């Protein structure tokens, strides 16, 4: 087995890290250090770099540590071992062997590992799904994402068509906005507090800061009835996917058809060039329950299921990879 050298990320690796992300086969802008570090006060970084014997960077692991357990970064929607475009399965096996051995040598017993959904990768990139099987990883969570394949016909329901038509008849206006203030303060935060007694993962200052760093990736779209904001969504845009990070409408969204009008415009006009539109999850309780009404709404646009797996890996199990290659 080829040897690899593992070390922790340090600030001097900023450019090296970001250049690798830009050219990796299973990475998006979420792995850029400017995105990862906006919440550095909440997470103790434990990101790792994987070098070959010639000190060429071959992989990175965005990660944090808490209570002596390393997590595929808890502040990111997805993770995985990020690989260069030419990486092959035997290399992923070897890199994981040395990565887990490094963690065990640092008295870290477990790695909680989240996969990146296949729609976000530029090449087939499920090496770590197979490696997790070899490591006898414990599946601790599985989320279901509702994803629309934009390259195929959309099987949109009659309910959605009627609602979209209501939006047109009501004279709704679709706009892309630079500012998040109105959507956050007038629609998103009040709805989350009222319905779920919670707040957005990103506060207004954070999403505004991230927009300043990634202006082409983080975009806000609102729908107005006259001068009144009635619905909106915050889109995280990557190379192949437009993902609705936040979706919310005011109390008369059903009567107005505002959310359906909004998403019909995004799907058929704004992001029609993308391969996928990701409505996100409808899961609760660690993936064991589904908000049926929310799932129905997403699937009535034609979205179907992609899964994201979350594993617990015992670092001592790196030894199980020693004799895989025969």
LUMDREN-968866 format. One record per residue (C-alpha): residue number from 1; residue in three letters; chain; x, y, z. Coordinates in Angstrom, 2 decimals. Last residue first. Layout:
BEGIN
NUM|ALA|A|X|Y|Z $
...
//
This chain:
BEGIN
326|UNK|A|-5.14|-8.52|-3.37 $
325|UNK|A|-6.19|-5.01|-2.25 $
324|UNK|A|-8.33|-5.31|0.85 $
323|UNK|A|-5.51|-6.58|3.04 $
322|UNK|A|-4.68|-3.53|5.15 $
321|UNK|A|-8.11|-1.88|5.04 $
320|UNK|A|-9.46|-3.63|8.14 $
319|UNK|A|-6.51|-2.18|10.08 $
318|UNK|A|-8.12|1.27|9.82 $
317|UNK|A|-10.71|-0.13|12.20 $
316|UNK|A|-8.99|1.53|15.13 $
315|UNK|A|-10.53|4.83|13.98 $
314|UNK|A|-14.04|3.62|14.74 $
313|UNK|A|-16.25|5.05|12.02 $
312|UNK|A|-19.66|6.61|12.68 $
311|UNK|A|-21.53|7.19|9.47 $
310|UNK|A|-23.91|9.68|7.83 $
309|UNK|A|-25.53|8.88|4.48 $
308|UNK|A|-27.19|11.26|2.02 $
307|UNK|A|-30.03|9.93|-0.11 $
306|UNK|A|-31.44|11.13|-3.45 $
305|UNK|A|-35.21|11.06|-3.84 $
304|UNK|A|-37.47|12.52|-6.52 $
303|UNK|A|-38.56|16.00|-7.54 $
302|UNK|A|-41.35|16.34|-10.10 $
301|UNK|A|-42.82|19.61|-8.86 $
300|UNK|A|-45.38|17.57|-6.90 $
299|UNK|A|-42.40|15.89|-5.22 $
298|UNK|A|-41.49|19.08|-3.41 $
297|UNK|A|-45.02|19.79|-2.16 $
296|UNK|A|-45.56|16.16|-1.14 $
295|UNK|A|-42.33|16.17|0.88 $
294|UNK|A|-43.42|19.30|2.76 $
293|UNK|A|-46.80|17.76|3.56 $
292|UNK|A|-45.25|14.47|4.66 $
291|UNK|A|-42.68|15.96|7.04 $
290|UNK|A|-40.55|12.84|7.17 $
289|UNK|A|-39.33|10.87|10.18 $
288|UNK|A|-36.27|8.70|10.86 $
287|UNK|A|-33.76|11.08|9.27 $
286|UNK|A|-32.17|12.12|12.53 $
285|UNK|A|-35.55|13.07|14.03 $
284|UNK|A|-36.72|15.20|11.09 $
283|UNK|A|-36.50|14.83|7.35 $
282|UNK|A|-37.95|16.96|4.55 $
281|UNK|A|-34.55|17.43|2.95 $
280|UNK|A|-33.34|19.81|0.26 $
279|UNK|A|-35.23|21.23|-2.73 $
278|UNK|A|-32.23|20.44|-4.94 $
277|UNK|A|-32.58|21.58|-8.56 $
276|UNK|A|-30.33|19.51|-10.78 $
275|UNK|A|-28.43|19.62|-14.08 $
274|UNK|A|-28.43|23.42|-14.21 $
273|UNK|A|-29.26|25.39|-17.37 $
272|UNK|A|-32.92|25.91|-16.35 $
271|UNK|A|-31.71|27.82|-13.32 $
270|UNK|A|-33.33|31.23|-13.77 $
269|UNK|A|-36.03|30.20|-16.25 $
268|UNK|A|-37.94|26.96|-15.78 $
267|UNK|A|-36.79|25.98|-12.32 $
266|UNK|A|-36.45|29.42|-10.74 $
265|UNK|A|-39.69|30.71|-12.27 $
264|UNK|A|-41.63|27.61|-11.20 $
263|UNK|A|-40.09|28.00|-7.78 $
262|UNK|A|-41.40|31.53|-7.26 $
261|UNK|A|-44.88|30.92|-8.70 $
260|UNK|A|-45.18|27.84|-6.47 $
259|UNK|A|-44.10|29.82|-3.42 $
258|UNK|A|-46.48|32.70|-4.22 $
257|UNK|A|-49.65|30.82|-5.16 $
256|UNK|A|-51.60|33.77|-3.72 $
255|UNK|A|-54.12|31.71|-1.75 $
254|UNK|A|-51.45|29.23|-0.69 $
253|UNK|A|-48.92|31.91|0.30 $
252|UNK|A|-51.47|33.75|2.43 $
251|UNK|A|-49.57|33.37|5.71 $
250|UNK|A|-46.26|34.67|4.37 $
249|UNK|A|-43.77|32.61|2.43 $
248|UNK|A|-40.56|30.75|3.24 $
247|UNK|A|-37.81|28.73|1.60 $
246|UNK|A|-34.20|28.65|2.83 $
245|UNK|A|-31.25|26.71|1.39 $
244|UNK|A|-32.99|26.10|-1.92 $
243|UNK|A|-30.24|24.35|-3.87 $
242|UNK|A|-29.27|25.07|-7.49 $
241|UNK|A|-26.98|22.28|-8.61 $
240|UNK|A|-24.38|21.53|-11.28 $
239|UNK|A|-21.59|24.02|-10.64 $
238|UNK|A|-22.85|25.28|-7.28 $
237|UNK|A|-25.66|27.69|-6.41 $
236|UNK|A|-26.89|28.14|-2.85 $
235|UNK|A|-30.32|29.72|-3.28 $
234|UNK|A|-32.16|31.75|-0.65 $
233|UNK|A|-35.92|31.65|-1.19 $
232|UNK|A|-38.66|34.20|-0.95 $
231|UNK|A|-42.34|34.86|-0.38 $
230|UNK|A|-44.91|37.64|0.15 $
229|UNK|A|-42.85|40.85|0.07 $
228|UNK|A|-45.36|43.69|-0.24 $
227|UNK|A|-44.77|46.51|-2.74 $
226|UNK|A|-47.32|45.21|-5.25 $
225|UNK|A|-47.56|41.55|-4.46 $
224|UNK|A|-43.88|40.68|-4.34 $
223|UNK|A|-41.80|37.50|-4.81 $
222|UNK|A|-38.20|37.33|-3.63 $
221|UNK|A|-35.00|35.65|-4.84 $
220|UNK|A|-31.75|35.79|-2.88 $
219|UNK|A|-28.47|34.46|-4.23 $
218|UNK|A|-25.42|32.74|-2.75 $
217|UNK|A|-23.05|31.30|-5.36 $
216|UNK|A|-22.30|34.30|-7.59 $
215|UNK|A|-21.70|36.67|-4.68 $
214|UNK|A|-19.50|34.25|-2.73 $
213|UNK|A|-17.48|36.36|-0.28 $
212|UNK|A|-19.97|39.23|0.01 $
211|UNK|A|-22.83|36.72|0.09 $
210|UNK|A|-21.10|34.95|2.97 $
209|UNK|A|-20.99|38.22|4.93 $
208|UNK|A|-24.68|38.89|4.29 $
207|UNK|A|-25.55|35.32|5.33 $
206|UNK|A|-23.57|35.80|8.55 $
205|UNK|A|-24.96|39.22|9.43 $
204|UNK|A|-28.53|38.03|8.92 $
203|UNK|A|-28.13|34.91|11.04 $
202|UNK|A|-27.25|31.66|9.36 $
201|UNK|A|-28.81|28.47|10.76 $
200|UNK|A|-32.15|30.28|10.58 $
199|UNK|A|-33.99|30.59|13.90 $
198|UNK|A|-36.09|28.21|16.02 $
197|UNK|A|-39.46|27.98|17.75 $
196|UNK|A|-40.67|25.66|14.96 $
195|UNK|A|-43.81|27.27|13.53 $
194|UNK|A|-43.80|30.76|15.07 $
193|UNK|A|-40.04|31.23|15.35 $
192|UNK|A|-39.37|29.81|11.90 $
191|UNK|A|-42.13|31.93|10.33 $
190|UNK|A|-41.04|35.17|12.05 $
189|UNK|A|-37.38|34.56|11.03 $
188|UNK|A|-38.10|33.85|7.37 $
187|UNK|A|-40.77|36.43|6.51 $
186|UNK|A|-40.27|40.03|7.67 $
185|UNK|A|-36.75|40.01|9.13 $
184|UNK|A|-34.95|37.52|6.92 $
183|UNK|A|-36.76|38.37|3.69 $
182|UNK|A|-36.42|42.11|4.25 $
181|UNK|A|-32.75|42.03|5.24 $
180|UNK|A|-31.38|39.61|2.63 $
179|UNK|A|-30.00|42.33|0.37 $
178|UNK|A|-28.82|41.84|-3.22 $
177|UNK|A|-32.29|40.99|-4.53 $
176|UNK|A|-33.49|38.86|-7.44 $
175|UNK|A|-37.07|39.73|-8.29 $
174|UNK|A|-40.29|37.91|-9.19 $
173|UNK|A|-43.53|39.91|-9.37 $
172|UNK|A|-46.97|38.53|-8.53 $
171|UNK|A|-49.85|39.81|-10.66 $
170|UNK|A|-52.55|37.80|-8.92 $
169|UNK|A|-53.34|36.04|-12.21 $
168|UNK|A|-49.71|34.84|-12.50 $
167|UNK|A|-49.66|33.56|-8.93 $
166|UNK|A|-52.97|31.83|-9.42 $
165|UNK|A|-51.53|30.15|-12.53 $
164|UNK|A|-48.66|28.80|-10.43 $
163|UNK|A|-51.21|27.43|-7.95 $
162|UNK|A|-53.18|25.67|-10.67 $
161|UNK|A|-50.00|24.16|-12.12 $
160|UNK|A|-48.87|23.04|-8.68 $
159|UNK|A|-52.15|21.29|-7.91 $
158|UNK|A|-52.20|19.69|-11.37 $
157|UNK|A|-48.90|17.99|-10.54 $
156|UNK|A|-45.55|18.57|-12.25 $
155|UNK|A|-43.92|15.59|-13.95 $
154|UNK|A|-40.83|17.49|-15.10 $
153|UNK|A|-39.26|16.19|-18.32 $
152|UNK|A|-35.58|15.34|-18.00 $
151|UNK|A|-32.40|17.41|-18.00 $
150|UNK|A|-33.48|19.38|-14.94 $
149|UNK|A|-33.45|16.32|-12.69 $
148|UNK|A|-35.38|17.58|-9.67 $
147|UNK|A|-34.07|16.52|-6.28 $
146|UNK|A|-35.87|15.88|-3.01 $
145|UNK|A|-33.13|14.97|-0.53 $
144|UNK|A|-33.57|12.02|1.82 $
143|UNK|A|-31.45|11.94|4.96 $
142|UNK|A|-29.78|8.86|6.42 $
141|UNK|A|-28.36|8.81|9.92 $
140|UNK|A|-26.20|6.65|12.18 $
139|UNK|A|-24.93|4.09|9.65 $
138|UNK|A|-22.18|2.32|11.60 $
137|UNK|A|-18.96|1.87|9.69 $
136|UNK|A|-17.73|-1.67|9.15 $
135|UNK|A|-14.51|-0.20|7.73 $
134|UNK|A|-15.00|-1.96|4.39 $
133|UNK|A|-18.51|-0.49|4.15 $
132|UNK|A|-17.18|3.00|4.84 $
131|UNK|A|-14.60|2.42|2.08 $
130|UNK|A|-17.43|1.72|-0.37 $
129|UNK|A|-19.23|4.97|0.46 $
128|UNK|A|-15.85|6.69|0.50 $
127|UNK|A|-15.19|5.78|-3.12 $
126|UNK|A|-18.55|7.20|-4.15 $
125|UNK|A|-17.12|9.89|-6.40 $
124|UNK|A|-18.30|9.50|-10.00 $
123|UNK|A|-17.07|12.78|-11.51 $
122|UNK|A|-18.16|16.42|-11.14 $
121|UNK|A|-19.78|15.87|-7.76 $
120|UNK|A|-22.79|17.70|-6.30 $
119|UNK|A|-25.48|15.30|-7.55 $
118|UNK|A|-23.78|12.39|-5.74 $
117|UNK|A|-24.66|13.69|-2.29 $
116|UNK|A|-21.54|14.48|-0.21 $
115|UNK|A|-21.12|11.92|2.55 $
114|UNK|A|-21.04|12.59|6.27 $
113|UNK|A|-18.43|11.05|8.58 $
112|UNK|A|-18.35|10.90|12.34 $
111|UNK|A|-14.80|9.83|13.17 $
110|UNK|A|-14.25|7.94|16.39 $
109|UNK|A|-11.58|6.95|18.92 $
108|UNK|A|-9.29|10.01|18.82 $
107|UNK|A|-6.18|9.14|20.81 $
106|UNK|A|-3.83|11.04|18.47 $
105|UNK|A|-2.41|7.75|17.16 $
104|UNK|A|-6.03|6.79|16.42 $
103|UNK|A|-6.51|9.89|14.29 $
102|UNK|A|-3.32|9.27|12.32 $
101|UNK|A|-4.28|5.63|11.74 $
100|UNK|A|-7.65|6.86|10.49 $
99|UNK|A|-5.95|9.15|7.96 $
98|UNK|A|-3.39|6.51|7.00 $
97|UNK|A|-6.00|3.91|6.09 $
96|UNK|A|-8.28|6.53|4.54 $
95|UNK|A|-5.50|7.59|2.17 $
94|UNK|A|-4.84|3.99|1.17 $
93|UNK|A|-8.48|3.18|0.46 $
92|UNK|A|-8.95|6.43|-1.46 $
91|UNK|A|-5.86|5.56|-3.52 $
90|UNK|A|-7.21|2.10|-4.35 $
89|UNK|A|-10.48|3.71|-5.47 $
88|UNK|A|-8.93|6.15|-7.92 $
87|UNK|A|-8.16|9.85|-7.66 $
86|UNK|A|-7.75|11.66|-10.99 $
85|UNK|A|-10.03|14.56|-10.10 $
84|UNK|A|-8.45|15.23|-6.71 $
83|UNK|A|-10.36|13.97|-3.70 $
82|UNK|A|-12.33|15.53|-0.85 $
81|UNK|A|-12.87|13.04|1.96 $
80|UNK|A|-16.52|13.55|2.74 $
79|UNK|A|-18.63|16.57|3.67 $
78|UNK|A|-22.21|17.76|3.41 $
77|UNK|A|-24.38|20.48|4.90 $
76|UNK|A|-21.42|22.14|6.59 $
75|UNK|A|-21.07|23.40|10.17 $
74|UNK|A|-20.69|19.91|11.57 $
73|UNK|A|-17.49|19.35|9.58 $
72|UNK|A|-16.93|15.65|9.03 $
71|UNK|A|-16.65|15.19|12.75 $
70|UNK|A|-13.70|14.30|14.98 $
69|UNK|A|-14.41|13.10|18.52 $
68|UNK|A|-12.29|14.29|21.45 $
67|UNK|A|-15.21|16.12|23.05 $
66|UNK|A|-15.67|18.15|19.85 $
65|UNK|A|-13.39|18.26|16.81 $
64|UNK|A|-13.99|19.84|13.42 $
63|UNK|A|-13.55|18.60|9.88 $
62|UNK|A|-13.04|19.42|6.20 $
61|UNK|A|-10.98|16.42|5.04 $
60|UNK|A|-8.46|17.06|2.28 $
59|UNK|A|-6.99|14.88|-0.44 $
58|UNK|A|-3.96|14.32|-2.68 $
57|UNK|A|-1.64|17.24|-1.80 $
56|UNK|A|1.78|16.53|-3.27 $
55|UNK|A|4.41|16.03|-0.58 $
54|UNK|A|6.40|13.60|-2.76 $
53|UNK|A|5.44|10.80|-0.32 $
52|UNK|A|1.76|11.60|-0.85 $
51|UNK|A|-0.01|14.29|1.12 $
50|UNK|A|-3.36|14.19|2.95 $
49|UNK|A|-4.55|17.40|4.60 $
48|UNK|A|-6.80|17.42|7.66 $
47|UNK|A|-9.40|19.77|9.09 $
46|UNK|A|-9.66|19.83|12.86 $
45|UNK|A|-11.35|23.18|13.36 $
44|UNK|A|-12.91|23.92|16.72 $
43|UNK|A|-16.46|24.92|15.86 $
42|UNK|A|-18.68|27.74|17.11 $
41|UNK|A|-16.22|30.66|16.92 $
40|UNK|A|-15.08|29.40|13.52 $
39|UNK|A|-18.54|30.17|12.14 $
38|UNK|A|-17.47|32.20|9.10 $
37|UNK|A|-14.48|29.87|8.85 $
36|UNK|A|-15.88|27.19|6.60 $
35|UNK|A|-17.14|29.65|3.98 $
34|UNK|A|-13.90|31.59|3.69 $
33|UNK|A|-11.98|28.30|3.84 $
32|UNK|A|-13.65|27.06|0.68 $
31|UNK|A|-15.40|23.74|1.38 $
30|UNK|A|-18.89|25.23|0.92 $
29|UNK|A|-17.77|26.43|-2.53 $
28|UNK|A|-18.27|22.89|-3.86 $
27|UNK|A|-16.19|19.72|-3.74 $
26|UNK|A|-16.27|16.18|-5.12 $
25|UNK|A|-13.95|16.15|-8.16 $
24|UNK|A|-11.40|18.57|-6.75 $
23|UNK|A|-9.97|21.47|-8.75 $
22|UNK|A|-11.36|24.47|-6.87 $
21|UNK|A|-11.07|22.61|-3.57 $
20|UNK|A|-7.34|22.05|-4.17 $
19|UNK|A|-6.81|25.75|-4.88 $
18|UNK|A|-8.68|26.57|-1.68 $
17|UNK|A|-6.50|24.31|0.45 $
16|UNK|A|-3.20|25.51|-1.01 $
15|UNK|A|-4.27|29.13|-0.63 $
14|UNK|A|-5.23|28.78|3.03 $
13|UNK|A|-2.43|26.40|4.03 $
12|UNK|A|-0.65|29.12|6.06 $
11|UNK|A|-3.68|29.15|8.36 $
10|UNK|A|-3.03|25.60|9.49 $
9|UNK|A|-4.74|22.35|8.49 $
8|UNK|A|-3.74|19.27|10.43 $
7|UNK|A|-1.33|16.71|9.06 $
6|UNK|A|-1.44|13.38|7.28 $
5|UNK|A|1.36|11.80|5.24 $
4|UNK|A|0.50|9.01|2.82 $
3|UNK|A|2.13|5.65|2.05 $
2|UNK|A|1.27|3.44|-0.94 $
1|UNK|A|0.00|0.00|0.00 $
//
